[in-house]
Amino acid sequence: MQKLKYWLLLLLSLFILVVALRVFFTQSTSDAIRQGEFRVDSNEEISRVRLQDHTGNIVFLEKTNEGVWILNEEYLANMPAIRDLLSTLRRMDVRRPVSLDRSEFVKEHLNSEGIRVEVYAVRYRIRLPGNIRWLPRNKKIRDFLVGADLETGEGTYMQGMHAQIPFEIYLPGVRSGIREVFIPKEYIWRDPLVLSLAPGQIKVIELRCRNKPHESFSIYFDSEQEYRLYDRYDQPPAEVLIREERLERYINAFLRLHYERMLPLSSGTPPEDIFSDEAFMEMEILDADGRKTTLAFYKRFPPKDGSLVSEKRPFDPNRFYLRINDGDFALAKYYVFQPVMRPLSWFTE
């Protein structure tokens, strides 16, 4: 009889423990969803996102009143990356709390190596009937840590900054982790657009060919339809030699110039596979607002991909390095920039 009572009490205790744990974790999961520690409601007008990793890298993204996203108060932001970030913030969901046997390990990982994500949305101090809103301000609505992707690759560890329990977060319909969406590396978030200028927005174009100085030239714009072409000695070529249709085509080629990707941690240091430290071509563009943009073009060694084209060329025939305003280096494609890399003789052939 005593044994029966003992086993009954043991089973009852185990049952109560299981129920308590289930209620605890269910409540924790519900709290995470209810408190909105992670996912952002689709109705929220996200205005700022701040990302910071454990090494001090910071990315600050802010939406202007005109609806333009700015990176670190200096650069235009990469809109595909912004759209991916906003979509992830609005769609990600809680799968489950991290199991007890891994909870402490995951918490330590998040505290030491996690990426802190702070999300701000527009709030109004005064709201009146008829959707009348006055005095906007930015209010922090989310603050959480993003850790490593799960070992299975089907989610990511996250924890609210002021919470005690880490969670497994996933993106419905996506069988991969989402940590890479929050990486605070500036080169990832910079807009690859270099120039977008219509003829009426350009005042001066100067091109210098280092290897062939006689092919250098400059173009001065008196108006959208009136411009003057000069050689490197500031002498205009004979008008009968100028091919107007080519000159017009050249001037219209500045509408969409973009690089492929910014080099990580460049800091103006030439890449290891640069063909020569001296630019083979330099360009200076002055726009109608007085902004000056300088571009320097550098050849790079061919990629070691084993292709016959690469092996037979002393330099890469498809891509080159571009340096913008004496800043970082970017990788760019010839076919994108070729329309503006014309020599003087191209206008008179």
C-alpha positions in Angstrom: 0.0 0.0 0.0 2.8 2.3 0.9 4.5 1.6 -2.5 1.3 2.4 -4.3 0.9 5.7 -2.5 4.5 6.5 -3.3 4.1 5.8 -7.0 0.8 7.7 -7.2 2.4 10.8 -5.6 5.4 10.5 -7.9 3.2 10.3 -11.0 1.0 13.2 -9.8 4.1 15.3 -9.1 5.5 14.6 -12.6 2.1 15.4 -14.1 1.9 18.7 -12.3 5.5 19.5 -13.4 4.8 18.8 -17.1 1.6 20.9 -17.0 3.4 23.7 -15.2 6.2 23.7 -17.8 3.8 23.6 -20.7 1.8 26.5 -19.2 5.0 28.4 -18.6 6.3 28.0 -22.1 3.0 28.6 -23.7 2.5 31.7 -21.7 6.1 32.8 -22.6 5.4 32.3 -26.3 2.1 34.1 -26.0 3.8 37.0 -24.1 6.4 37.3 -26.8 3.8 37.6 -29.5 1.4 39.7 -27.5 4.2 42.1 -26.3 5.4 42.4 -29.8 9.1 41.7 -29.0 10.0 40.9 -32.5 7.4 41.2 -35.4 6.3 44.7 -36.4 2.6 45.2 -37.2 2.0 45.9 -40.9 0.2 49.1 -39.9 3.2 50.6 -38.3 5.0 53.4 -40.2 8.6 52.3 -39.7 10.9 55.4 -39.8 14.2 54.3 -38.4 16.2 51.1 -37.9 19.5 50.9 -36.0 21.7 47.8 -36.2 24.8 47.3 -34.0 27.0 44.2 -33.6 29.3 43.3 -30.7 32.4 44.7 -32.5 30.9 48.2 -32.7 29.7 48.2 -36.3 26.7 50.5 -36.6 24.2 50.9 -39.4 21.6 53.7 -38.9 18.8 53.7 -41.5 16.4 56.6 -41.5 13.4 57.6 -43.7 13.2 61.2 -44.7 10.0 63.2 -44.9 10.2 62.7 -48.7 10.2 59.0 -48.3 13.9 58.5 -49.1 15.9 56.1 -46.9 19.3 57.4 -45.8 22.3 55.4 -44.5 24.3 56.7 -41.6 23.1 60.3 -42.3 25.3 60.4 -45.4 24.5 57.9 -48.2 21.4 56.8 -50.1 20.4 53.4 -48.8 20.2 50.2 -50.9 16.4 50.0 -51.5 16.3 46.2 -52.3 18.0 45.6 -48.9 15.6 48.0 -47.2 12.6 46.3 -48.7 14.0 42.9 -47.5 14.5 44.2 -44.0 11.1 45.8 -43.7 9.4 42.7 -45.1 11.3 40.5 -42.6 10.4 42.7 -39.7 6.7 42.5 -40.6 6.6 38.7 -41.4 8.9 36.9 -39.0 7.2 34.9 -36.3 7.9 32.9 -33.1 8.2 29.2 -33.5 9.0 28.2 -29.9 11.1 29.2 -26.9 14.6 27.7 -26.8 14.7 24.5 -24.8 15.8 24.6 -21.2 18.9 22.6 -21.8 20.1 25.1 -24.4 18.6 28.3 -23.0 21.7 29.5 -21.0 24.1 28.7 -23.9 21.9 30.6 -26.4 21.5 33.6 -24.0 25.3 33.8 -23.5 25.8 33.7 -27.3 23.2 36.5 -27.8 24.7 38.7 -25.1 28.2 38.3 -26.5 27.7 38.1 -30.2 24.2 39.1 -31.0 23.2 42.0 -33.2 21.0 44.6 -31.5 18.1 45.7 -33.6 16.2 48.9 -32.6 13.1 49.8 -34.7 11.3 53.1 -34.6 7.9 54.1 -35.9 6.2 57.5 -36.4 3.8 58.5 -33.6 1.8 61.7 -33.3 1.4 63.7 -30.1 -2.0 65.0 -31.2 -4.6 62.8 -33.0 -8.0 64.1 -33.9 -11.1 62.6 -35.6 -10.9 62.6 -39.4 -7.3 61.2 -39.4 -5.9 64.5 -38.4 -2.5 64.1 -36.9 -0.1 66.7 -35.6 3.4 66.8 -34.1 5.1 63.6 -35.3 7.9 61.9 -33.4 9.9 58.8 -33.6 9.2 56.2 -31.0 11.1 53.0 -30.3 8.8 50.1 -30.8 11.1 47.1 -30.9 14.5 46.3 -29.3 15.9 42.8 -29.6 19.0 40.7 -30.2 19.6 38.6 -33.3 21.9 35.6 -32.8 23.1 32.8 -35.0 20.8 30.8 -37.4 19.6 27.5 -36.0 21.7 24.4 -36.6 18.9 23.1 -38.9 19.0 26.3 -40.8 15.3 26.8 -40.4 15.2 29.8 -38.1 17.3 32.2 -36.0 17.8 32.7 -32.3 16.4 36.0 -30.9 15.7 37.6 -27.6 14.1 40.8 -26.5 16.6 43.2 -24.9 14.7 43.2 -21.6 13.5 39.6 -21.8 14.9 36.5 -20.1 13.9 33.8 -22.6 15.4 33.4 -26.1 13.2 32.2 -28.9 13.5 30.5 -32.3 12.2 32.9 -34.9 11.4 31.9 -38.5 10.1 33.5 -41.7 6.9 31.7 -42.8 7.5 30.0 -46.2 11.3 30.4 -46.0 13.5 27.4 -45.1 16.5 29.3 -44.0 17.7 31.6 -41.2 17.3 35.4 -41.3 20.4 36.7 -39.5 21.9 37.9 -42.7 19.1 40.4 -43.1 20.4 42.3 -40.0 24.1 42.4 -40.7 25.4 45.9 -39.8 28.0 46.3 -42.6 27.8 49.7 -44.3 28.8 48.4 -47.7 25.8 46.1 -47.7 23.3 49.0 -47.2 24.8 51.6 -49.5 22.9 52.4 -52.7 24.9 51.2 -55.7 23.8 54.2 -57.7 26.7 56.4 -58.7 25.1 59.0 -60.9 21.6 59.7 -62.3 21.8 62.9 -64.2 19.7 64.1 -67.2 21.4 66.5 -69.7 19.7 69.5 -68.1 21.3 68.6 -64.7 24.9 68.5 -65.9 27.2 71.6 -66.2 30.6 70.1 -66.9 32.1 66.7 -67.9 35.8 66.3 -67.9 37.5 63.0 -68.9 41.2 62.3 -68.7 42.7 59.2 -70.4 46.0 58.4 -68.6 47.3 56.0 -71.3 46.2 58.2 -74.2 46.2 61.9 -73.1 45.2 63.1 -76.6 41.9 61.3 -76.1 41.0 63.5 -73.1 38.2 66.0 -73.4 35.7 68.2 -71.6 32.1 69.2 -72.3 30.5 72.4 -71.1 26.7 72.8 -71.0 25.2 76.2 -71.7 21.7 74.7 -71.6 20.0 71.3 -72.0 20.3 71.6 -75.8 23.5 73.7 -76.0 27.0 72.3 -75.2 30.6 72.8 -76.2 33.2 70.0 -76.7 36.9 70.8 -76.1 40.1 68.7 -76.4 42.7 68.5 -73.7 44.2 71.9 -74.9 40.8 73.5 -74.5 40.4 73.8 -78.2 37.1 72.8 -79.9 37.3 70.2 -82.7 36.1 71.4 -86.1 32.3 71.4 -86.1 32.2 69.4 -89.4 34.0 66.5 -87.7 31.7 66.2 -84.6 29.1 63.5 -84.9 26.2 65.2 -83.1 24.2 62.0 -82.7 27.1 60.4 -80.8 27.5 63.5 -78.6 23.8 63.4 -77.8 24.0 59.7 -77.0 26.9 60.2 -74.7 25.3 63.0 -72.8 22.2 60.9 -72.2 24.3 58.0 -70.8 24.6 59.5 -67.3 21.0 58.7 -66.3 21.7 55.4 -64.6 25.3 54.6 -63.6 25.7 52.0 -60.8 28.4 49.7 -59.5 28.0 46.0 -58.8 29.0 46.0 -55.1 31.1 48.0 -52.7 34.2 46.3 -51.4 33.9 45.4 -47.7 36.3 47.2 -45.4 37.9 49.0 -48.3 38.6 52.3 -46.6 40.3 53.6 -49.7 42.9 50.9 -49.7 43.5 49.4 -53.2 42.3 45.8 -53.5 44.9 43.0 -53.7 44.0 42.1 -57.3 44.2 45.6 -58.7 46.2 45.6 -61.9 47.8 49.0 -61.3 47.7 51.5 -58.5 47.3 54.2 -61.2 43.8 54.8 -62.7 43.7 54.4 -66.4 40.9 56.9 -66.7 39.5 59.7 -64.5 36.3 61.6 -64.8 34.9 64.7 -63.1 31.2 65.7 -63.3 29.8 69.0 -62.1 26.0 69.1 -61.8 23.7 72.0 -61.9 23.5 72.2 -58.1 27.2 72.6 -57.9 28.0 69.1 -56.7 31.2 67.6 -58.0 31.6 63.8 -58.5 35.0 62.3 -59.3 35.4 58.8 -60.7 38.6 56.9 -61.1 38.8 53.7 -63.1 41.3 50.9 -62.3 41.9 47.7 -64.2 42.0 44.4 -62.2 43.7 41.1 -62.7 41.5 38.5 -64.4 39.6 36.2 -62.0 41.1 32.8 -61.4 38.0 31.0 -62.8 39.9 28.9 -65.4 38.1 30.3 -68.3 40.0 30.8 -71.6 38.9 34.4 -71.8 40.5 35.1 -68.4 43.7 33.2 -69.1 44.4 35.1 -72.4 43.9 38.6 -71.0 46.4 40.5 -68.8 43.4 42.1 -67.0 39.7 41.4 -66.4 37.8 42.2 -69.6 34.4 42.3 -67.8 34.9 44.2 -64.5 37.0 47.0 -63.1 37.5 48.8 -59.9 35.8 52.2 -59.4 36.7 54.7 -56.8 34.2 57.4 -56.1 35.2 60.8 -54.7 38.5 59.4 -53.5 36.6 57.1 -51.1 36.1 53.4 -51.1 36.6 51.0 -54.0 33.7 49.3 -55.7 33.5 46.6 -58.3 31.8 47.7 -61.5 31.0 46.3 -64.9 32.4 47.7 -68.2 29.1 47.3 -70.0 27.4 49.6 -67.5 30.0 52.4 -67.7 31.2 51.9 -71.3 28.8 54.5 -72.7 30.5 57.2 -70.7 34.1 56.0 -71.1 34.4 57.1 -74.7 37.6 58.7 -76.0 37.6 62.1 -77.9 38.1 60.3 -81.3 34.7 58.5 -80.8 32.9 61.8 -81.3 34.7 62.6 -84.6 35.2 59.2 -86.3 
